[in-house]
Amino acid sequence: MSQWDIDNAVKYTMSHTDPPPADTAIAAAKVGPSVVKVEGYLSPEHAAQEAKAERQAAKAARKEKGATPMPFHAPDKKPDSKDDAPDATGSGVVIDDKGDILTNLHVIRSTDRWVVTFWDGSKSDAQLVNIQPENDLAVIRAKTAPDDLKPATLASTGGLNPGDTVVAVGFPFGLGPSVSSGVIAGLKREFVDPDRKDGAPRLSNLIQFDAAANPGNSGGPLVNRDGEVVGIVTAIFNPTGQRVFAGIAFAVPIENAAKAVGDNPL
């Protein structure tokens, strides 16, 4: 064969070969089996307590204004029913063989029963293991985990730099698992969510990134191009006040999870 034949054979082969998957697709595929949907439900007993507290607060407010109290109708919702919509929805990531799941504290804070959905579609009730309010982190443990449970690989953020590729995987608005990609926009950021009414502390040492994130992404993993978890998606910032993505999102570095997990996860 002449050199011309060899060159044309190579060109033909390359033009008829599918391109390899993108780095972001490979990263998402690696972490995908470790990502779970976290749904929170408010039990009837706690729902009644919440309703009573709201009634008392509303009555006190009307009394101060001299208004006539209005009748209160308790909601008919029964959170224990499997057909009911969850009271809170977020994401999480499996971090060990015991079925421990790292998520955001604000995802589970307002509910008292949690159900996790694994990659294979199986579901399990979960129990609270630990919380770390200063970093908005919580660890819950599935009561029944799949036999082929695959914990995520965690990685230090020490080598991260602005401009590095990152992928966010989670359940925005309950849809998913959904994948978005972008780059690290900055490191060591500080943020206080203006919508939080629970005296949330100022979060610091955050990773700022521009991969699309929306309500429901909270608690999901932020991974590097190798599919290793470097952070937990925790907040978005929109100057308009709308609860939708405007190009700025934050994640808690995985190192901050050490105390929440009870040991250094790396």
SULWOGI-V783417 format. One record per residue. N is the residue number from 1. OMEGA is omega in degrees with one decimal (NA if undefined). Layout:
N;OMEGA
N;OMEGA
This chain:
1;177.9
2;176.9
3;178.0
4;179.2
5;-179.5
6;-179.6
7;-179.2
8;176.5
9;177.7
10;179.1
11;-179.9
12;-179.2
13;-179.1
14;-178.5
15;-179.5
16;177.8
17;179.1
18;178.5
19;179.1
20;178.3
21;177.3
22;177.8
23;-178.7
24;177.7
25;178.1
26;179.4
27;-179.4
28;-179.9
29;-179.2
30;-176.6
31;-174.1
32;-178.5
33;-178.7
34;-175.7
35;-179.5
36;169.6
37;178.5
38;179.1
39;-179.1
40;179.6
41;177.4
42;-177.5
43;-179.3
44;-178.7
45;-179.6
46;176.9
47;178.3
48;178.0
49;178.4
50;-179.6
51;179.0
52;179.4
53;178.6
54;178.7
55;-179.0
56;179.3
57;179.5
58;179.6
59;179.5
60;-180.0
61;179.9
62;-179.5
63;179.7
64;-178.4
65;180.0
66;-178.3
67;177.5
68;-179.5
69;177.4
70;178.9
71;-179.4
72;178.1
73;179.1
74;178.9
75;179.7
76;-174.7
77;175.4
78;-174.4
79;-179.5
80;179.4
81;-178.7
82;-177.0
83;-176.8
84;176.0
85;179.7
86;176.6
87;177.8
88;179.4
89;177.3
90;-177.3
91;177.0
92;179.2
93;179.7
94;-174.0
95;176.8
96;-176.3
97;-179.7
98;-178.4
99;175.8
100;-175.6
101;177.7
102;179.6
103;176.5
104;176.4
105;-177.0
106;176.6
107;-174.4
108;-170.6
109;-172.2
110;-178.6
111;-177.4
112;173.2
113;-173.5
114;178.0
115;178.8
116;176.9
117;-177.0
118;-177.1
119;-176.5
120;179.3
121;178.4
122;-177.8
123;177.6
124;168.2
125;-179.4
126;178.8
127;-179.5
128;178.4
129;-176.8
130;176.1
131;175.8
132;-173.8
133;-175.9
134;177.5
135;178.7
136;-178.3
137;174.9
138;174.2
139;174.1
140;-177.5
141;177.9
142;179.0
143;177.2
144;-177.7
145;177.0
146;179.9
147;-178.4
148;-179.8
149;-177.3
150;177.5
151;177.8
152;173.3
153;-178.4
154;-177.6
155;178.2
156;176.2
157;-176.0
158;-178.0
159;-178.3
160;177.7
161;174.4
162;-177.8
163;177.6
164;178.6
165;174.6
166;180.0
167;175.8
168;179.4
169;-179.2
170;-174.7
171;179.0
172;-177.5
173;178.8
174;-178.6
175;176.7
176;8.4
177;-179.3
178;-176.4
179;172.1
180;-177.8
181;179.7
182;179.6
183;172.5
184;-179.7
185;-179.0
186;-179.4
187;177.7
188;177.4
189;173.6
190;-176.1
191;170.7
192;-179.9
193;-178.1
194;-179.4
195;179.3
196;-176.7
197;-173.7
198;179.6
199;-177.3
200;179.4
201;174.3
202;177.9
203;-177.7
204;179.8
205;-177.5
206;171.1
207;174.0
208;-178.9
209;-176.0
210;171.0
211;-174.9
212;176.6
213;-178.9
214;176.1
215;-173.8
216;172.9
217;-177.0
218;179.5
219;-179.8
220;-176.3
221;166.1
222;-173.2
223;176.0
224;-175.5
225;177.6
226;179.8
227;179.7
228;-176.9
229;177.8
230;-179.2
231;176.2
232;-178.5
233;-172.4
234;-175.5
235;170.7
236;178.9
237;177.6
238;-177.1
239;-179.3
240;-177.4
241;178.8
242;-179.0
243;176.4
244;-174.1
245;179.0
246;177.0
247;-178.3
248;177.4
249;-176.8
250;175.9
251;175.0
252;179.0
253;-175.9
254;177.6
255;-179.3
256;-179.4
257;-174.1
258;-177.7
259;-179.1
260;-179.8
261;-179.0
262;178.5
263;178.4
264;-174.7
265;-175.3
266;NA
